[in-house]
Amino acid sequence: MRPVPASVVPALGITRIVIGAGMIVNPSGLGKALGLGDQQARDAGWLARLAGAREIGIGLGTLHAWRTGGPAAGWVAAQAISDASDAVAFATVAAQGKISRTRGIGMGLFALSGAVPEALTAIALGRSGN
């Protein structure tokens, strides 16, 4: 495996923080993206805020590891696990008919598109001792 470019880890951390902040500031956005009606999206906003806080926490941990020279592999692995679990959740509720099947599958695939490269990055960082 090739070494991870130095800019990757802070970019992953910053991206997490921005996404998390967006979920906290606009908690109904995720529900709307999943095809929920306005009221349902507002009602589910608390869950989006929880997920937003998770994103910010993982992002801050990633940035802290990068800034202090600590091991970042675990934080990047946490990002992969977070995205993979989101993919499973989106696919599950889509299969149950609780959200639009098309949107649920689309959001699940989008989450997987983050989880796979994050997992590979975590592995590469672990092999390099970071």
Secondary structure, 3 states (H helix, E strand, C coil): CCCCCCCHHHHHHHHHHHHHHHHHHCCHHHHHHCCCCHHHHHHCHHHHHHHHHHHHHHHHHHHHHHHHCCCCHHHHHHHHHHHHHHHHHHHHHHHCCCCCHHHHHHHHHHHHHHHHHHHHHHHHHHHCCC
